[in-house]
Amino acid sequence: MMIKNLVRILVFLFIPLTNVLWAAPPIVVTIKMNGTVVVPGPSKSVQICQGSVFNLEASNTSPSKPSGTPVYKWQNIDSMITINSNPINRSEAGRWVATISYFSSATGWIMASDTVFISYFSPQPLKITTSNGAPITSATINVCGTRDSIFKATPGFTNYNWYKDNYSNLVSTTSSVTITNAMLPASDGVVSFFVTATDANGCAGANAQQNFRRDISVNVDLGNDTTVCAGKPVILSSPSSIPPSIIISYKWSTGATTATYTTTLPGKYKLTITNNGSKCFSYDSVNVFNNPIPLISITKDTSICFQTSVQLNATVTAGTGPFVYKWNPSSDLSSTSISNPIATPPAISNTYTYSVQVTDPIGCTSNLTSTNITVLPQYAQPYFNLDAGADTLVCYQTANQLTPVISGAAYASTYTWQWGPAVDITNTTSQNPTVTLVSSNSQKYGIIVTDNRGCKKTDSILVTNRGEVIAYTNFTDSTRCFQDSVTIVADAYGGYSFAYTYNFSPASAGTQNTNTFLVPLINDSYTINVTATDSKGCTSKSVAVTLGTDKPSIKIATGTDTVSFGSAPLLIIADISPVSSTVAWYDLPTNNLLTIGTSYSSTQDESIYAVATNTHGCKNSDSLNITHITANMHIIYIPNVFSPQASNTENQKLKVYGTLIQEDGFKFRIYNQWGQLVYQTNSFIEANTSGWTGDVKNNDGKQSTNVYTYTVEGKFYDGETFSKAGTSTMLF
């Protein structure tokens, strides 16, 4: 061993010496490891993962290389490996020396070398711990019961892979593994789980192994939640399936350590059973609920009249239903299994005791509760008298209140009321219900009155409808001429007598005189309602009459006065609707007929009116005053200059001014210096009010300062035409 080490030292010393003696500037050795240049020198350490393969490559990086073919040699002076090639792929650590040689006849061998020291990373241990990081010291871990268990690998690694049994059975790729009952059933016995990972240096292959087994030696099942009657003891325990060879311990949430636990209190109880050998445990919990014992209150002791009955009532004030009722005795009761049976004692002057017991759905039973019912002796006189009232006649289908009366009561009492049948009556249990007969014209109602001892009286009353009052009129819905008058005549029959009074509404629509109603038709439409009332105050249903008014429309002037200019006659045309109406023209104030037709020609100062009559004979009129002026009023004027920027708004637009110019046939055109139309309108009203602002119509562009040519033509209201052309200058 000493000789081998000595040889290694001599070789190591020889190579640097050769480099010093024979190295020449034409050779500079550069080493690359896995393609990356390594800083030269024997002290340069490059760390690798143990077992990984690396690539070493030497090259001459001198700018002036010697002639000839380079010869490469790699030596590991620690493991005595020599390789005469370049590059090389190896996995051994140690000091690797690269030598590059050239041979020349002039200089002989020229060589140089460099060294890289390759060492292994220190291995990082990978371990399996519990879910909270605690180390595992036993060879086999017991996974208890059917619960999932989590185990972790040492943190700081990457590429975790967990395997069960072998590398073909991958079960997790995270830093932890959850061992479920499906992954590790009890039938598997002891199973090896192991994990591999890559450490912080990037070295793969770290691994750890641990044996596991499923221990189901204990199982706890306390059963379903249970409900018992309050105060009843409950024994809690878990079925035993544990082999007798296993020593176990019990622990209740109350602190008890027995296999069973007895309680009378409601709450949640938990039992934990532990295998003292494997330390595996299992637990279960159960809720115990208490149903309170039913508490009941019953009808107080009471006295009733002979041959009457009394309703018993058992009211549960505590407990959880639905409840089962059991009454005794059964012979005198309408039912023994309901909360409110009817008791009918069989004899006079005896006291009968009725008792009841209540049971809830789980069998919790109340105490036996009873009441005493005493049957009173018969009095020589009735306990009270009842009068339902005299038979009565009522207005047809009109509400009428019933007013029965109790008299001669033997003792102070309160009463209940029961009417029948329940036909056309508001409330069958009210002392004073209201009856409105709509199902028949006559109905007999019976009443039963019961005092607070159960004594009863009966009576009846016959209610009959009077004959129905029916109102009608001589008028049917229609349309009449505007400003006519209509007389509505009302009449009636039925009821108590033929002496009727009438009511017309709204009263403001006309004038009433006994059974007539005069309506002046000054509005567009009317709805008049009529009712009749007989001598007993019974009133009929309302009868409605709808009236509409009709009148033609006529208009012969826009104002009250019309002025005619010049010597030509003034033609007035009536605007009428409907067009089928006829028009008659009259003089004011003589009312003489002037002409018939839709137009009238006036040649003098006068006042006239026109009457339009439609096909129904309905009329309407309009009037006006006419004044003739003989002066020539044919005026038309267009300014010769305007400016959109003028301070006076009237001068900002080019307008047409004039009098008595007709809208029909009017044309106004404006052209620029090239003869292009820049504005036009066929409305004198537009030309006179809006005018031209200098914009090109239908274009956003504006015209520049220039002289514009216009043409205007049309006619005056007397028929005289005009046509005019000129120029106007627009200034900016």
For each residue, the residues with C-beta under 8 A, 3 or more apart:
1: 4 5
2: 5 6
3: 6 7
4: 1 7 8
5: 1 2 8 9
6: 2 3 9 10
7: 3 4 10 11
8: 4 5 11 12 77 78 80
9: 5 6 12 13
10: 6 7 13 14
11: 7 8 14 15 75 77
12: 8 9 15 16 77 95
13: 9 10 16 17
14: 10 11 17 18
15: 11 12 18 19 75 77 97 99 113 115
16: 12 13 19 20 42 113
17: 13 14 20 21
18: 14 15 21 22 111 113
19: 15 16 22 23 111 112 113
20: 16 17 23
21: 17 18
22: 18 19 109 110 111 112
23: 19 20 27 110 111 112
24: 27 66 107 110 112
25: 62 64
26: 60 62 64 65 66 102 110
27: 23 24 60 62 65 66 100 102 110 111 112
28: 60 61 62 112
29: 40 58 59 60 61 98 99 100 112 113 114
30: 37 40 58 59 60 61 114
31: 37 38 40 56 57 58 98 114 116
32: 35 36 37 38 55 56 57 58 59 87
33: 36 38 46 54 55 56 116 118
34: 54 55
35: 32 55 57
36: 32 33
37: 30 31 32
38: 31 32 33 44 46 116
39: 44
40: 29 30 31 44 114 115 116
41: 44 114 115
42: 16 95 115 117
43: 117
44: 38 39 40 41 115 116 117
45: 117 118 119
46: 33 38 116 117 118 119
47: 118 119 120 121 201
48: 52 54 93 118 119 120 121
49: 52 120 121 201 202 203 204 205
50: 93 120 121 123 203
51: 91 205
52: 48 49 91 203
53: 89 90 91
54: 33 34 48 89 90 91 118
55: 32 33 34 35 87 88 89
56: 31 32 33 74 87 88 89 90 96 98 116
57: 31 32 35 86 87 88
58: 29 30 31 32 72 74 86 87 98 99 100 114
59: 29 30 32 100
60: 26 27 28 29 30 65 70 100 112
61: 28 29 30
62: 25 26 27 28 65
63:
64: 25 26
65: 26 27 60 62
66: 24 26 27 102 104 107 110
67: 102 104
68: 102 103 104
69: 102
70: 60 100 101 102
71: 84 100 101 102 103
72: 58 84 85 86 98 99 100
73: 82 83 84 98 99 101
74: 56 58 81 82 83 84 85 86 88 96 97 98 99
75: 11 15 81 82 83 96 97 99
76: 79 80 81 82 90 92 94 95 96 97
77: 8 11 12 15 80 94 95 97
78: 8 93 94 95
79: 76 92 94
80: 8 76 77
81: 74 75 76 90 92
82: 73 74 75 76
83: 73 74 75 88 90
84: 71 72 73 74
85: 72 74 88
86: 57 58 72 74 98
87: 32 55 56 57 58
88: 55 56 57 74 83 85
89: 53 54 55 56
90: 53 54 56 76 81 83 96
91: 51 52 53 54
92: 76 79 81 118
93: 48 50 78 118 119 120
94: 76 77 78 79 117 118
95: 12 42 76 77 78 115 116 117 118
96: 56 74 75 76 90 115 116 117 118
97: 15 74 75 76 77 113 114 115
98: 29 31 56 58 72 73 74 86 113 114 115 116
99: 15 29 58 72 73 74 75 111 112 113
100: 27 29 58 59 60 70 71 72 111 112 113
101: 70 71 73 109 110 111
102: 26 27 66 67 68 69 70 71 109 110 111
103: 68 71 108 109 110
104: 66 67 68 107 108 110
105: 108
106:
107: 24 66 104 110
108: 103 104 105
109: 22 101 102 103
110: 22 23 24 26 27 66 101 102 103 104 107
111: 18 19 22 23 27 99 100 101 102
112: 19 22 23 24 27 28 29 60 99 100
113: 15 16 18 19 29 97 98 99 100
114: 29 30 31 40 41 58 97 98
115: 15 40 41 42 44 95 96 97 98
116: 31 33 38 40 44 46 56 95 96 98
117: 42 43 44 45 46 94 95 96
118: 33 45 46 47 48 54 92 93 94 95 96
119: 45 46 47 48 93
120: 47 48 49 50 93
121: 47 48 49 50 199 201 203
122:
123: 50 199 203 206
124: 154 156 157 199 200 201 203 206
125: 154 206 208
126: 153 154 157 195 196 197 199 206 207 208
127: 135 136 153 154 208
128: 136 151 152 153 193 195 208 209 210
129: 132 133 134 135 136 151 152 153 154
130: 133 134 136 151 152
131: 149 150 151 152 176
132: 129
133: 129 130 152
134: 129 130
135: 127 129
136: 127 128 129 130 141 210
137:
138: 141
139: 211
140: 190 211 212 213
141: 136 138 151 210 211 212 213
142: 212 213 214 215 278 279 280
143: 149 179 184 212 213 214 215
144: 147 149 215 216 275 278 279 280 281 282
145: 215 216 218 219 280 281 282
146: 181 216
147: 144 181
148: 178 179 180 181
149: 131 143 144 178 179
150: 131 176 177 178 179
151: 128 129 130 131 141 176 177 179 193 210
152: 128 129 130 131 133 155 175 176
153: 126 127 128 129 157 160 162 175 176 195 197 208
154: 124 125 126 127 129 157 197 208
155: 152 175
156: 124 199 200
157: 124 126 153 154 160 175 197 198 199 200 206
158: 197 198
159: 196 197 198 204
160: 153 157 172 173 174 175 195 196 197
161: 170 172 173 195 196 197
162: 153 170 171 172 173 177 193 194 195
163: 166 167 168 169 170 171 193 194 195 196
164: 169 171 183 184 191 192 193
165: 169 191 192
166: 163 169
167: 163 170
168: 163
169: 163 164 165 166
170: 161 162 163 167 173
171: 162 163 164 177 183 193
172: 160 161 162 176 177 178
173: 160 161 162 170
174: 160 177
175: 152 153 155 157 160
176: 131 150 151 152 153 172
177: 150 151 162 171 172 174 193 195
178: 148 149 150 172 183
179: 143 148 149 150 151 183 184 193 212
180: 148 183 184
181: 146 147 148 184 185 214
182: 185
183: 164 171 178 179 180
184: 143 164 179 180 181 188 191 212 213 214
185: 181 182 188 214
186: 213 214 215 216
187:
188: 184 185 191 213 214
189: 213
190: 140 211 212 213
191: 164 165 184 188 211 212 213
192: 164 165 209 210 211 212
193: 128 151 162 163 164 171 177 179 209 210 211 212
194: 162 163 207 208 209 210
195: 126 128 153 160 161 162 163 177 207 208 209
196: 126 159 160 161 163 204 205 206 207
197: 126 153 154 157 158 159 160 161 204 206 207
198: 157 158 159 202 203 204 206
199: 121 123 124 126 156 157 202 203 206
200: 124 156 157
201: 47 49 121 124
202: 49 198 199
203: 49 50 52 121 123 124 198 199 206
204: 49 159 196 197 198
205: 49 51 196
206: 123 124 125 126 157 196 197 198 199 203
207: 126 194 195 196 197
208: 125 126 127 128 153 154 194 195
209: 128 192 193 194 195
210: 128 136 141 151 192 193 194
211: 139 140 141 190 191 192 193
212: 140 141 142 143 179 184 190 191 192 193
213: 140 141 142 143 184 186 188 189 190 191
214: 142 143 181 184 185 186 188
215: 142 143 144 145 186 275 278 280
216: 144 145 146 186 219
217: 242 243 246 275 278 280
218: 145 242 246 248 273 274 275 280 281 282
219: 145 216 238 241 273 282
220: 238 271 272 273 282 283 284
221: 238 239 284
222: 236 237 238 269 271 284 285 286
223: 226 286
224: 286
225: 286 287 288 289
226: 223 234 286 287 288 289
227: 288 289 290 291 362
228: 232 234 288 289 290 291 362
229: 232 290 291 293 362 363 364
230: 290 291 292 293 364
231: 264 290 293
232: 228 229 264
233: 262 263 264
234: 226 228 262 263 264 288
235: 260 261 262
236: 222 260 261 262 263 269 271 286 288
237: 222 259 260 261
238: 219 220 221 222 259 271 273 284
239: 221
240: 259
241: 219
242: 217 218 246 248 273
243: 217 246
244:
245:
246: 217 218 242 243 275 276 277
247: 275 276 277
248: 218 242 273 274 275 276
249: 257 273 274 276
250: 256 257 258 259 271 272 273
251: 257 271 272 273 274
252: 255 256 257 258 261 269 270 271 272
253: 268 269 270 271 285
254: 261 263 269
255: 252
256: 250 252 261
257: 249 250 251 252
258: 250 252 261
259: 237 238 240 250
260: 235 236 237
261: 235 236 237 252 254 256 258 269 271
262: 233 234 235 236
263: 233 234 236 254 267 269 288
264: 231 232 233 234
265: 288 290
266: 288 289 290
267: 263 287 288
268: 253 285 286 287 288
269: 222 236 252 253 254 261 263 285 286 287 288
270: 252 253 283 284 285
271: 220 222 236 238 250 251 252 253 261 283 284 285
272: 220 250 251 252 281 282 283
273: 218 219 220 238 242 248 249 250 251 281 282 283
274: 218 248 249 251 279 280 281
275: 144 215 217 218 246 247 248 278 279 280 281
276: 246 247 248 249 279
277: 246 247
278: 142 144 215 217 275
279: 142 144 274 275 276
280: 142 144 145 215 217 218 274 275
281: 144 145 218 272 273 274 275
282: 144 145 218 219 220 272 273
283: 220 270 271 272 273
284: 220 221 222 238 270 271
285: 222 253 268 269 270 271
286: 222 223 224 225 226 236 268 269
287: 225 226 267 268 269
288: 225 226 227 228 234 236 263 265 266 267 268 269
289: 225 226 227 228 266
290: 227 228 229 230 231 265 266
291: 227 228 229 230 319 320 360 362 364
292: 230 295 318 319 320 364
293: 229 230 231 318 319 364 365 366
294: 316 318 319 323 358 359 360 364 365 366
295: 292 316 317 318 319 366
296: 314 315 316 317 356 358 366 369
297: 314 315 317 369
298: 312 313 314 315 356 369 370 371
299: 302 310 311 312 313 314 371
300: 371
301: 371 372 373 374
302: 299 310 371 373 374 453
303: 373 374 375 376 453
304: 308 309 310 345 373 374 375 376 453 454 455
305: 308 375 376 383 453 454 455 456
306: 348 375 376 377 378
307:
308: 304 305 344 453 454 455 456
309: 304 342 343 344 454
310: 299 302 304 342 343 373 454
311: 299 340 341 342 343
312: 298 299 327 333 340 341 342 343 354 356 371
313: 298 299 339 340
314: 296 297 298 299 325 327 339 340 356 358 369
315: 296 297 298 339
316: 294 295 296 319 321 323 339 358 366
317: 295 296 297
318: 292 293 294 295
319: 291 292 293 294 295 316 323 358 360 364 366
320: 291 292 360 361
321: 316 360 361
322: 361
323: 294 316 319 339 358 359 360
324: 337 358 359 360
325: 314 336 337 338 339 356 357 358
326: 336 337 356 357 358 359
327: 312 314 330 333 335 336 337 341 354 355 356
328: 336 354 355 356
329: 332 333 354
330: 327 333 336
331:
332: 329 343 344 345 346 352 354
333: 312 327 329 330 336 341 342 343 354
334: 341 342 343 344
335: 327 338 341
336: 325 326 327 328 330 333 341
337: 324 325 326 327
338: 325 335 341
339: 313 314 315 316 323 325
340: 311 312 313 314
341: 311 312 327 333 334 335 336 338
342: 309 310 311 312 333 334
343: 309 310 311 312 332 333 334 352 354 373
344: 308 309 332 334
345: 304 332 350 352 373 375
346: 332
347: 350 375
348: 306 375 376 377 378
349: 375 376 377
350: 345 347 374 375
351: 372 373 374 375
352: 332 343 345 372 373 374 375
353: 370 371 372 373
354: 312 327 328 329 332 333 343 370 371 373
355: 327 328 368 369 370 371
356: 296 298 312 314 325 326 327 328 368 369 370
357: 325 326 365 366 367 368 369
358: 294 296 314 316 319 323 324 325 326 365 366
359: 294 323 324 326 363 364 365 366
360: 291 294 319 320 321 323 324 363 364 365
361: 320 321 322
362: 227 228 229 291
363: 229 359 360
364: 229 230 291 292 293 294 319 359 360
365: 293 294 357 358 359 360
366: 293 294 295 296 316 319 357 358 359 369
367: 357
368: 355 356 357
369: 296 297 298 314 355 356 357 366
370: 298 353 354 355 356
371: 298 299 300 301 302 312 353 354 355
372: 301 351 352 353
373: 301 302 303 304 310 343 345 351 352 353 354
374: 301 302 303 304 350 351 352
375: 303 304 305 306 345 347 348 349 350 351 352
376: 303 304 305 306 348 349 453
377: 306 348 349
378: 306 348
379: 382 383 410
380:
381: 408 410
382: 379 385 408 410 457
383: 305 379 409 410 411 413 451 453 455 457
384: 406 407 408 409 410 413 449 451 455 457
385: 382 406 407 408 457
386: 404 405 406 447 449 457 458 459
387: 404 405 407 459
388: 402 404 445 446 447 459 460 461
389: 392 402 403 404 405 461
390: 461
391: 461 462 463 464
392: 389 400 461 462 463 464
393: 464 465 466
394: 398 400 435 437 463 464 465 466
395: 398 465 466 469 536 537 538 539
396: 465 466 467 468 469 495 538
397: 436 437 438 465 468
398: 394 395 436 538
399: 434 435 436
400: 392 394 434 435 436 463
401: 432 433 434 435
402: 388 389 419 432 433 434 435 445 461 463
403: 389 432
404: 386 387 388 389 417 431 432 447 449 459 461
405: 386 387 389
406: 384 385 386 409 415 449
407: 384 385 387
408: 381 382 384 385
409: 383 384 406 412 413 451
410: 379 381 382 383 384
411: 383
412: 409
413: 383 384 409 451 452 453
414: 451 452
415: 406 431 449 450 451 452
416: 429 449 450
417: 404 429 430 431 447 448 449
418: 428 429 447 448 449 450
419: 402 422 425 428 429 430 433 445 446 447
420: 428 445 446 447 448
421: 443 445
422: 419 425 428
423: 439 443
424: 435 436 437 438 439 443
425: 419 422 428 433 434 435 445
426: 430 433 434 435
427: 430 433 434
428: 418 419 420 422 425 433
429: 416 417 418 419
430: 417 419 426 427 433
431: 404 415 417
432: 401 402 403 404
433: 401 402 419 425 426 427 428 430
434: 399 400 401 402 425 426 427
435: 394 399 400 401 402 424 425 426 443 445 463
436: 397 398 399 400 424
437: 394 397 424 440 441 442 443 463 464 465
438: 397 424
439: 423 424 443
440: 437 443
441: 437 464 465
442: 437 462 463 464 465
443: 421 423 424 435 437 439 440 462 463
444: 460 461 462 463
445: 388 402 419 420 421 425 435 460 461 462 463
446: 388 419 420 458 459 460
447: 386 388 404 417 418 419 420 458 459 460 461
448: 417 418 420 456 457 458
449: 384 386 404 406 415 416 417 418 456 457 458
450: 415 416 418 454 455 456
451: 383 384 409 413 414 415 454 455 456
452: 413 414 415
453: 302 303 304 305 308 376 383 413
454: 304 305 308 309 310 450 451
455: 304 305 308 383 384 450 451
456: 305 308 448 449 450 451
457: 382 383 384 385 386 448 449
458: 386 446 447 448 449
459: 386 387 388 404 446 447
460: 388 444 445 446 447
461: 388 389 390 391 392 402 404 444 445 447
462: 391 392 442 443 444 445
463: 391 392 394 400 402 435 437 442 443 444 445
464: 391 392 393 394 437 441 442
465: 393 394 395 396 397 437 441 442 468
466: 393 394 395 396 495 496 536 538
467: 396 494 495 496
468: 396 397 465 494 495 540
469: 395 396 492 493 494 495 500 532 533 534 538 539 540
470: 492 493 494 532 540 541
471: 490 491 492 502 530 531 532 540 541 542 543
472: 490 491 492 543
473: 488 489 490 491 530 543 545
474: 488 489 491
475: 478 486 488 489 545
476: 545
477: 545 546 547
478: 475 547 548
479: 547 548 549 550 616
480: 484 486 521 547 548 549 550
481: 484 521 549 550 551 616 617 618 619
482: 521 522 549 550 551 618 620
483: 520 521 522 551
484: 480 481 521 549
485: 518 519 520 521
486: 475 480 518 519 521 547
487: 516 517 518 519
488: 473 474 475 504 510 516 517 519 528 530 545
489: 473 474 475 515 516
490: 471 472 473 502 504 515 516 517 530 532 543
491: 471 472 473 474 515 532
492: 469 470 471 472 495 500 502 532 534 540
493: 469 470 498
494: 467 468 469 470 534 540
495: 396 466 467 468 469 492 500 532 534 536 538 540
496: 466 467 534 535 536 538
497: 500 534 535 536
498: 493
499: 534 535
500: 469 492 495 497 515 532 533 534
501: 532 533
502: 471 490 492 512 514 515 530 531 532 533
503: 530 531 532 533
504: 488 490 507 509 510 512 517 528 529 530
505: 528 529
506: 509 528
507: 504 510 512
508:
509: 504 506 517 519 526 528
510: 488 504 507 517 518 519 520 528
511: 517 518
512: 502 504 507 516 517
513: 516 517 518
514: 502
515: 489 490 491 500 502
516: 487 488 489 490 512 513
517: 487 488 490 504 509 510 511 512 513 528 530
518: 485 486 487 510 511 513
519: 485 486 487 488 509 510 526 528 547
520: 483 485 510
521: 480 481 482 483 484 485 486 526 547 549
522: 482 483
523: 526 549
524: 548 549
525: 546 547 548 549
526: 509 519 521 523 545 546 547 548
527: 544 545 546 547
528: 488 504 505 506 509 510 517 519 544 545 547
529: 504 505 542 543 544 545
530: 471 473 488 490 502 503 504 517 542 543 544 545
531: 471 502 503 539 540 541 542 543
532: 469 470 471 490 491 492 495 500 501 502 503 539 540
533: 469 500 501 502 503 537 538 539 540
534: 469 492 494 495 496 497 499 500 537 538
535: 496 497 499
536: 395 466 495 496 497
537: 395 533 534
538: 395 396 398 466 469 495 496 533 534
539: 395 469 531 532 533
540: 468 469 470 471 492 494 495 531 532 533 543
541: 470 471 531
542: 471 529 530 531
543: 471 472 473 490 529 530 531 540
544: 527 528 529 530
545: 473 475 476 477 488 526 527 528 529 530
546: 477 525 526 527
547: 477 478 479 480 486 519 521 525 526 527 528
548: 478 479 480 524 525 526
549: 479 480 481 482 484 521 523 524 525
550: 479 480 481 482 614 616 618
551: 481 482 483 614 618 619 620
552: 576 577 578 581 612 613 614 618 619 620
553: 575 576 577 612 620
554: 574 575 576 581 583 610 611 612 620 621 622
555: 574 575 576 622
556: 572 573 574 575 600 610 622 623 624
557: 560 561 562 572 622 624
558:
559: 562 624
560: 557 623 624 625
561: 557 624 625 626 627
562: 557 559 570 572 624 625 626 627
563: 626 627 628 629
564: 568 569 570 602 626 627 628 629 718
565: 628 629 631 632 633 634 659 660 717 718
566: 629 630 632 633 634 718 720
567: 630
568: 564 718 719 720
569: 564 601 602 603
570: 562 564 601 602 603 626 628
571: 599 600 601 602
572: 556 557 562 599 600 601 602 608 624 626
573: 556 598 599
574: 554 555 556 583 598 599 600 610 612 622
575: 553 554 555 556
576: 552 553 554 555 579 581 583 598 612
577: 552 553 581
578: 552 581 614 615
579: 576
580: 614 615
581: 552 554 576 577 578 612 613 614 615
582: 596 612 613
583: 554 574 576 596 597 598 610 611 612 613
584: 593 595 596 610 611 613
585: 593 594 595 596 597 600 608 609 610
586: 591 592 593 594 608 609 610 611
587: 590 591 592 594 606 607 608
588: 591 606 607 608 609 623
589: 607
590: 587
591: 586 587 588
592: 586 587
593: 584 585 586 596
594: 585 586 587 600 608
595: 584 585 600
596: 582 583 584 585 593
597: 583 585 600
598: 573 574 576 583
599: 571 572 573 574
600: 556 571 572 574 585 594 595 597 608 610
601: 569 570 571 572
602: 564 569 570 571 572 606 608 626 628
603: 569 570 628
604: 626 628
605: 626 627 628
606: 587 588 602 625 626
607: 587 588 589 623 624 625 626
608: 572 585 586 587 588 594 600 602 623 624 626
609: 585 586 588 621 622 623 624
610: 554 556 574 583 584 585 586 600 621 622 623
611: 554 583 584 586 619 620 621
612: 552 553 554 574 576 581 582 583 619 620 621
613: 552 581 582 583 584 617 618 619
614: 550 551 552 578 580 581 617 618 619
615: 578 580 581
616: 479 481 550
617: 481 613 614
618: 481 482 550 551 552 613 614
619: 481 551 552 611 612 613 614
620: 482 551 552 553 554 611 612
621: 554 609 610 611 612
622: 554 555 556 557 574 609 610
623: 556 560 588 607 608 609 610
624: 556 557 559 560 561 562 572 607 608 609
625: 560 561 562 606 607
626: 561 562 563 564 570 572 602 604 605 606 607 608
627: 561 562 563 564 605
628: 563 564 565 570 602 603 604 605
629: 563 564 565 566 633
630: 566 567
631: 565
632: 565 566
633: 565 566 629 659 660
634: 565 566 659 660 716 720 722
635: 657 658 659
636: 656 657 658 661 712 722 724
637: 656 657 658
638: 654 655 656 657 710 712 724 726 728
639: 642 651 654 655 728
640: 726 727 728 729
641: 728 729 730 731
642: 639 646 651 652 653 654 728 729 730 731
643: 646 651 652 730 731 732
644: 652 653 693 694 730 732
645: 652 731 732
646: 642 643 649 651 652
647:
648: 651 652
649: 646 652
650: 653 655
651: 639 642 643 646 648
652: 642 643 644 645 646 648 649 693
653: 642 644 650 690 691 692 693
654: 638 639 642 670 691 692 694 708 710 728 730
655: 638 639 650 687 688 689 690 691 692
656: 636 637 638 668 684 687 688 691 712
657: 635 636 637 638 688
658: 635 636 637 661 684 688
659: 565 633 634 635 716
660: 565 633 634 716 717 718
661: 636 658 666 684 714 715 716 717
662: 665 666 684 714 715 716 717
663: 666 683 684 685
664: 715
665: 662 713 714 715
666: 661 662 663 682 683 684 687 713 714
667: 680 681 682 711 712 713 714
668: 656 679 680 681 682 684 687 710 711 712
669: 677 679 680 710 711 712
670: 654 677 678 679 680 692 708 709 710
671: 675 676 677 678 708 709 710
672: 675 676 678 703 706 708
673: 706 707 708
674:
675: 671 672
676: 671 672
677: 669 670 671 680
678: 670 671 672 692 696 697 703 708
679: 668 669 670 692 695 696 697
680: 667 668 669 670 677 697
681: 667 668 686 687
682: 666 667 668
683: 663 666 686 687
684: 656 658 661 662 663 666 668 687 688 714
685: 663 688 689
686: 681 683 689 690
687: 655 656 666 668 681 683 684 690 691 712
688: 655 656 657 658 684 685 691
689: 655 685 686
690: 653 655 686 687
691: 653 654 655 656 687 688
692: 653 654 655 670 678 679 695
693: 644 652 653
694: 644 654 702 703 730
695: 679 692 699 700 701 702 703
696: 678 679 699 701 702 703
697: 678 679 680
698:
699: 695 696
700: 695
701: 695 696
702: 694 695 696
703: 672 678 694 695 696 706 708 730
704: 732
705: 729 730 731 732
706: 672 673 703 729 730
707: 673 727 728 729
708: 654 670 671 672 673 678 703 727 728 729 730
709: 670 671 725 726 727
710: 638 654 668 669 670 671 725 726 727 728
711: 667 668 669 723 724 725
712: 636 638 656 667 668 669 687 722 723 724 725
713: 665 666 667 721 722 723 724
714: 661 662 665 666 667 684 721 722
715: 661 662 664 665 719 720 721 722
716: 634 659 660 661 662 719 720 721 722
717: 565 660 661 662
718: 564 565 566 568 660
719: 568 715 716
720: 566 568 634 715 716
721: 713 714 715 716
722: 634 636 712 713 714 715 716
723: 711 712 713
724: 636 638 711 712 713
725: 709 710 711 712
726: 638 640 709 710
727: 640 707 708 709 710
728: 638 639 640 641 642 654 707 708 710
729: 640 641 642 705 706 707 708
730: 641 642 643 644 654 694 703 705 706 708
731: 641 642 643 645 705
732: 643 644 645 704 705
